[in-house]
Amino acid sequence: MLASMGTEYWYVHLPSGAKLRGETPMDAINRELNELVGRGWEPVSITSPYPNQSIYVMLKKVPS
């Protein structure tokens, strides 16, 4: 995680693999990203070197 002027940033690779539940990679990505958003993280940028398999997401912590 990075902190810049009081704002936290987090760069993650999804799906994490730790939480695969017999679902497709895209379903796991959507579920994990929704969980992060639910915990107050906002996607800033998303890149996908391997379409439909994995993504890299830069997240920003939303102030509470």
Number of C-alpha atoms within 10 A of each C-alpha: 10 10 11 7 5 9 11 15 19 16 16 15 15 20 22 14 11 6 11 15 10 8 10 12 19 16 16 21 22 13 16 17 20 13 12 15 16 10 11 13 20 19 17 13 11 13 12 13 9 9 9 12 15 18 19 16 19 17 22 21 19 14 9 4
